[in-house]
Amino acid sequence: MSRKGEDILVKRYVPFLLVLPAFIVLFSVTIFPTVWSLYMSFHQYNPIIGKPTPVGWQNFNYVIHWDRFQNSVVHLFYYLFFGVGIEMILGITIALLLYELIKSDKLRLLLLVLFIIPMMIPPSIVGTVWRFLLDPFSGVVNTILHFLHLPAVDWFGRKMALTSLIIADIWEWTSLPLMIIYSGRVSLPQSVYEAAWVDGASQWTILRRITLPMLKELIAIALIIRFMDAYKFIDKVTVMTQGGPGGASELPSYLAYLVGAQQFNMGVASAMTWIIGLGSIVVIMLFVKFMKKVLKSQKIA
Amino acid sequence: MFNKKLTRREFLKYSGAAGAALAASSALGPVARVFAKDRIKVPIGDPKHFGGMKLNYVQDTNWMHAPLFVSPHIEKEAGVSVGKDTVEYFKIGEGFSKIVPQLMSRKPKWDWIQYSPMFLGSFVSMGALEPLDPYLEKYAGTEEYLDQVMPAYREFYMKWDGKVYGVMLDGDIHLLHYRPSFFNDPELKKKFEKRFKRELKPPETWYEYRDAAQFFTEELKDKGIYGVEWVVNNPLFGWGFYYDMIASKGVNYFDENMNPTIVNDDAVEALELFKEINQFAPPGHETMGIDETITYWQSGRVVMAVWWIDLTEFTAQAKPEIADDQASALVPGWKIGDKVVHRAMTLYNRIASIPKNLPPERKEAAFYFIYRLSHQDYSTYYVADEYSGSDPFMKLHYVSPEQYLLPDPLRGTSDLWPTNNGIFHKLSTAENHLKAGYENVKVGYPQFNWSGAVEYAQSMSINFSKFISGQLKAKEALEKTAEEWVKIVQKYGLENQKKQYANFVAGAKKLGYWK
């Protein structure tokens, strides 16, 4: 073969060979399981009963009409609205306060590190710690309430179980939007602020008209990350409430875990994960669309 | 048995004779009896017998190290062993999904599996387990071994359709645990007698349990002490604590045609009483799980608990100061006629089985290992060992209280088992522990152990939890559970479930639980 022919061969096939390992890994850990779970979601499969049998949309129909799943979706929205909502508000507020009010770089760094620590702890450990802190009988929180002559709270009772999960989650994950917003604020051009000060804008006007609009994209990214995490929220549920009492703190992903990993009903569990996945994609797409609209109206995008 | 203070040695002699008699009569088939002389003696006594084979196995994370520290002894006997590098673990709730793919594999990676017998029916119906009877017939003394296992475990958790598929490694059972210092307090005794016109003593019936729970809570709540506790919020086990009550009312799960039999006045009465008693538990009783109940008990602020047998063992280890202020008794029951009927749930438990798809030589070695591991020669010692995670399951285990005060002769100390001091500090505590264990196992009632076990358990747990937390009424909770059970039966197939449930019925009839 001529030198030219060899060059063509190299140019044509080497790129494929170079991406092949990555493709094999991606195919085996992402593409194949995804396709397999889609296949399973249209089958009834439990190894005890036998081989997978096609059941059409039956699994999806079952999941959608299952009261436990419906309740878990309601719980998810409650968690998204209050949990993720409070995390975002707190994260943005603390990030901006840190930047605006703390003048010492060393102190700011120290506080940032302190705020980030909860995020570095494994969620199951966070859950265990909060399980003990909120223990209605011997937990620190109720002991403090007792000391203050306030009534004890049944933190893991029907009314409070989901809220207790949210409290632990807020403690752990507020630092994520905090970090993102703080880094965004640091990178905003100082000249814009100087111009605003020259024009005599108040701090509130600067926040409303300059800081927040310029941070909108980052806020959206932080929100989307937390939204995506919310759909995978399972570890703290397992450790703190086990979905109880009576399913009062069950979230869709925890239910999918029970059905898939404990009952081994792969068809129903797969259908559930597809509904959860598609639901999250739709919500995030709607949110991105909304953000684009907002940015366009402000001529930022 | 306990009044006679039978020693372990005497008991061995006793049961050995009984076993031999059994073998001579009808325990084995005629073929086995013919070849009885040719059976392999145990221990084999040849360290090269299995050629130094090292076995792979899987166990749950909550069980401990008995296989590892018994292994060197079995290796000396027959040249088969396990090691730290040959064990894998699974979380209790995930055992089924972790084990099944390996059982279905043509080349299972584990030579033996440790799991809860709640999956026994599922695994057998998949055709995934090796029947152990042919192996048992090869070895001398196996009748004695089988006879040693408590019937509640042997009938429900080792056998399926008349064949043996598993050997016991851990016998779980519910007991009534209580704190004698409160029951013996003169002032409390006086007050109780005045109020209830009877002596203050550990309750025998569920109504007496309610009275005692109410009394202690009302008298001691100001000191932060409560009458009772039990596990309420656990998707896999919560139901079992209620079932102690309903089973002793004579209610079984299904009839022979797989119609749920749990919706009736007896079950409603039991469920309502369960909720009433639960009011006298510490704050947060709606959601108490396994960890919380252990913590509360060890804090010394709970007077009575229906819990697994090892609660007192954990406490003796973690809180020596209250170790001897613990006693155990029969789980309360219901007065039916002039008798009190008791049933104690045998929840979880651990057995060992062999995957069917293994090569024959590995099956042989795996059988020898698990059989010897379960055998009274070793298990008598490790059930009294703080690093085994096993509880008594053989008759002999219940007459060896002294072992609970002694180091385990099967092992020294190492990084995995750093101490070896025995569990209890007083012989009387150990004696009471075993006596209560034995009495409860005699009336041990099985958990779901056929296909769909996890689904039945979770359905019942969640509906009862809804009742306890006020989302459903007692009858509604039972009806909803029954409704869901019917769907589970349909999903697995009525005939399949009937066939599997027949195994439960056979055991229940044998033990007198089936009317």
Boltz contact constraints between the chains, C-beta under 6 A:
constraints:
  - contact:
      token1: [A, 47]
      token2: [B, 100]
      max_distance: 6.0
  - contact:
      token1: [A, 47]
      token2: [B, 104]
      max_distance: 6.0
  - contact:
      token1: [A, 48]
      token2: [B, 122]
      max_distance: 6.0
  - contact:
      token1: [A, 48]
      token2: [B, 125]
      max_distance: 6.0
  - contact:
      token1: [A, 48]
      token2: [B, 126]
      max_distance: 6.0
  - contact:
      token1: [A, 48]
      token2: [B, 451]
      max_distance: 6.0
  - contact:
      token1: [A, 136]
      token2: [B, 283]
      max_distance: 6.0
  - contact:
      token1: [A, 136]
      token2: [B, 284]
      max_distance: 6.0
  - contact:
      token1: [A, 137]
      token2: [B, 282]
      max_distance: 6.0
  - contact:
      token1: [A, 137]
      token2: [B, 283]
      max_distance: 6.0
  - contact:
      token1: [A, 137]
      token2: [B, 284]
      max_distance: 6.0
  - contact:
      token1: [A, 152]
      token2: [B, 283]
      max_distance: 6.0
  - contact:
      token1: [A, 154]
      token2: [B, 284]
      max_distance: 6.0
  - contact:
      token1: [A, 156]
      token2: [B, 284]
      max_distance: 6.0
  - contact:
      token1: [A, 156]
      token2: [B, 287]
      max_distance: 6.0
  - contact:
      token1: [A, 157]
      token2: [B, 286]
      max_distance: 6.0
  - contact:
      token1: [A, 158]
      token2: [B, 469]
      max_distance: 6.0
  - contact:
      token1: [A, 242]
      token2: [B, 235]
      max_distance: 6.0
  - contact:
      token1: [A, 244]
      token2: [B, 233]
      max_distance: 6.0
  - contact:
      token1: [A, 244]
      token2: [B, 287]
      max_distance: 6.0
  - contact:
      token1: [A, 244]
      token2: [B, 465]
      max_distance: 6.0
  - contact:
      token1: [A, 245]
      token2: [B, 233]
      max_distance: 6.0
  - contact:
      token1: [A, 245]
      token2: [B, 286]
      max_distance: 6.0
  - contact:
      token1: [A, 245]
      token2: [B, 287]
      max_distance: 6.0
  - contact:
      token1: [A, 245]
      token2: [B, 465]
      max_distance: 6.0
  - contact:
      token1: [A, 245]
      token2: [B, 469]
      max_distance: 6.0
  - contact:
      token1: [A, 246]
      token2: [B, 465]
      max_distance: 6.0
  - contact:
      token1: [A, 246]
      token2: [B, 466]
      max_distance: 6.0
  - contact:
      token1: [A, 246]
      token2: [B, 469]
      max_distance: 6.0
  - contact:
      token1: [A, 246]
      token2: [B, 471]
      max_distance: 6.0
  - contact:
      token1: [A, 247]
      token2: [B, 462]
      max_distance: 6.0
  - contact:
      token1: [A, 261]
      token2: [B, 94]
      max_distance: 6.0
  - contact:
      token1: [A, 261]
      token2: [B, 97]
      max_distance: 6.0
  - contact:
      token1: [A, 262]
      token2: [B, 93]
      max_distance: 6.0
  - contact:
      token1: [A, 262]
      token2: [B, 454]
      max_distance: 6.0
  - contact:
      token1: [A, 263]
      token2: [B, 454]
      max_distance: 6.0
  - contact:
      token1: [A, 263]
      token2: [B, 455]
      max_distance: 6.0
  - contact:
      token1: [A, 264]
      token2: [B, 96]
      max_distance: 6.0
  - contact:
      token1: [A, 264]
      token2: [B, 97]
      max_distance: 6.0
